[in-house]
Amino acid sequence: MPDPLSIKPIGLPLIELQSIDSTNNYARLQIHAGLAQHGTVYFTHEQTAGKGQRGKVWNSEKGLNIMMSIVIDPGSIALSRQFQLSACVAVSVFQFFREYAGDETKIKWPNDLYWQDRKAGGILIENIIRVVEAGQANWDRSIVGIGININQTQFPVFLSNPVSLKQITGKTFDVIESTKRLCGILNSNFNKLTEGRFEDLYQEYLEHLYKKDQKAVFRKDSRVFEATVRSVTKNGKLVIDHAFEEEFDFGELEWVH
């Protein structure tokens, strides 16, 4: 990992765009062109084809929300420990939102932001892996896409449970200043991660896990079942209990409610 003092903090530079298809797509193109470094943030006021988890589209009204992608150099973090970065980002988004929305803010596995039972934001991390000598995979960069509902109060009818900071607090926020605040929190937590303090982030992730020790409904292939959420392992598997404990990787299990 490069000396932290030799690399720019997350949020510098912050490049503000008016309208693009997807901040993750834009960031990827900038990386391939050699124009992006660790910490670069691409913020847009409008996405025409925003990406969500599991191939879904991220919907957001123009100019009202945080829509950004951050270029991260994982440095010495092993590729097998990708969940460490995921947890670091999820905890940072949680901390930012909780400052304004309070303790009903939760992290929904694997990395959604929830307030009560309503979705306030989402994270999509796309990793760039390069094959080096002897076929060994090298974790080159990560593109951390973050969408958070800030000032939007009207949502498409097909979104069943969205919520924004403005709906919760009644206040209007400056989205650029909010983005800078979030970047500062993420930078601090990423420094913890590179200093070997993942345990601190992991414990906070678990402490504020959505539905922890509560029943929820899941879908596994064509099977729908109820189970109690117990924990998340250090490699990112959700642990649920329905007569016996099971662990599921991201993509193997879908929340129903």
Residue pairs with C-beta under 8 A, 6 or more apart in sequence:
1 75
1 76
1 77
1 194
2 38
2 73
2 75
4 191
4 194
7 37
7 38
7 39
7 73
8 37
8 38
8 39
9 39
9 183
9 184
9 187
10 38
10 39
10 41
10 70
10 72
10 183
10 184
10 186
10 187
10 190
11 39
11 41
11 179
11 180
11 183
11 184
11 186
11 187
12 39
12 40
13 40
13 41
14 41
14 43
14 176
14 179
14 180
14 183
15 40
15 41
15 42
15 43
16 43
16 44
16 45
16 176
17 23
17 26
17 42
17 43
17 44
17 45
18 44
18 45
18 46
19 44
19 45
19 46
19 47
19 48
19 62
20 26
20 44
20 46
20 47
20 48
21 47
21 48
21 49
22 47
22 49
22 50
22 51
22 145
23 42
23 43
23 44
23 47
23 50
23 67
23 68
23 69
23 145
24 51
24 69
24 124
24 126
24 143
24 145
25 49
25 51
26 42
26 44
26 69
27 36
27 40
27 42
27 69
27 70
27 71
27 143
27 145
28 126
28 128
28 143
30 36
30 40
30 42
30 71
31 71
31 128
31 141
31 143
36 71
36 141
37 71
37 73
38 71
38 72
38 73
39 70
39 71
39 72
39 187
40 70
40 71
41 68
41 69
41 70
41 71
41 179
41 183
42 68
42 69
42 70
43 66
43 67
43 68
43 176
43 179
44 67
44 68
45 62
45 63
45 67
45 175
46 60
46 62
46 63
46 67
47 58
47 60
47 67
49 57
50 57
50 58
50 59
50 60
50 67
50 147
51 57
51 58
51 124
51 145
52 58
52 122
52 124
52 147
53 110
53 112
53 122
53 124
54 251
54 254
58 67
58 122
58 124
58 147
59 155
59 156
59 159
60 67
60 147
60 149
60 152
61 152
61 154
63 175
64 150
64 151
64 152
64 164
64 175
65 147
65 148
65 149
65 150
65 151
65 152
65 164
65 175
66 121
66 146
66 147
66 148
66 150
66 175
66 178
66 179
66 182
67 146
67 147
68 145
68 146
68 179
69 143
69 144
69 145
69 146
70 143
70 144
70 146
70 183
70 186
71 141
71 142
71 143
71 144
72 85
72 141
72 142
72 143
72 144
72 190
73 141
74 85
74 139
74 141
74 142
75 194
76 194
77 84
77 85
77 139
77 193
77 194
78 139
79 129
79 137
79 138
79 139
80 235
81 235
82 125
82 127
82 139
82 236
83 234
83 235
83 236
84 193
84 198
84 201
85 125
85 142
85 144
85 193
86 110
86 111
86 123
86 125
86 236
87 111
87 198
87 201
87 202
87 205
87 236
88 186
88 189
88 190
88 192
88 193
88 198
88 201
89 111
89 123
89 125
89 144
89 146
89 186
90 107
90 110
90 111
90 113
90 123
90 205
91 107
91 189
91 201
91 204
91 205
91 208
92 182
92 185
92 186
92 189
93 107
93 111
93 113
93 121
93 123
93 146
93 148
93 182
93 186
94 105
94 106
94 107
94 113
94 204
94 208
95 185
95 189
96 148
96 178
96 181
96 182
96 185
97 105
97 113
97 115
97 120
97 121
97 148
97 165
98 105
100 165
100 168
100 169
100 171
100 173
101 115
101 120
101 165
101 168
101 169
102 168
104 115
104 116
105 113
105 114
105 115
105 120
105 208
106 113
106 114
106 115
106 208
106 209
106 210
106 211
107 113
107 114
107 205
107 208
107 209
107 210
108 114
108 119
108 209
108 210
108 211
108 255
109 209
109 210
109 229
109 232
109 238
110 232
110 236
110 238
110 250
111 122
111 123
111 125
112 119
112 121
112 122
112 123
112 210
113 119
113 120
113 121
113 122
113 123
113 148
114 120
114 210
115 163
115 168
116 163
117 161
117 257
118 161
118 162
118 163
119 149
119 159
119 161
119 162
119 163
120 148
120 149
120 162
120 163
120 164
120 165
121 146
121 147
121 148
121 149
122 146
122 147
123 144
123 145
123 146
124 145
125 142
125 143
125 144
125 145
126 142
126 143
126 145
127 139
127 141
127 142
127 143
128 139
128 140
128 141
128 142
128 143
129 137
129 138
129 139
129 140
130 137
130 138
130 140
131 137
131 138
132 138
146 182
148 165
148 178
148 182
149 162
149 163
149 164
149 165
150 164
150 165
150 166
150 173
150 175
150 178
151 164
151 165
151 166
151 172
151 173
151 175
152 162
152 164
152 166
153 164
153 166
153 167
155 162
165 171
165 173
166 172
166 173
189 201
192 198
192 200
192 201
193 201
198 234
202 234
205 232
206 212
206 231
206 232
209 229
209 231
209 232
210 229
211 229
212 229
212 230
212 231
213 228
213 229
213 230
214 228
214 229
215 226
215 227
215 228
215 229
216 226
216 227
216 228
216 229
216 240
216 255
216 256
216 257
217 224
217 225
217 226
217 255
217 256
217 257
218 224
218 225
218 226
218 227
218 240
218 253
218 254
218 255
218 256
219 253
219 254
219 255
219 256
220 248
220 252
220 253
220 254
224 256
225 242
226 242
227 240
227 241
227 242
227 246
228 240
228 241
228 242
229 238
229 239
229 240
230 239
230 240
230 241
230 245
231 239
232 238
232 239
233 239
233 247
236 249
236 250
237 247
237 248
237 249
238 247
238 248
238 253
239 245
239 246
239 247
240 246
240 248
240 253
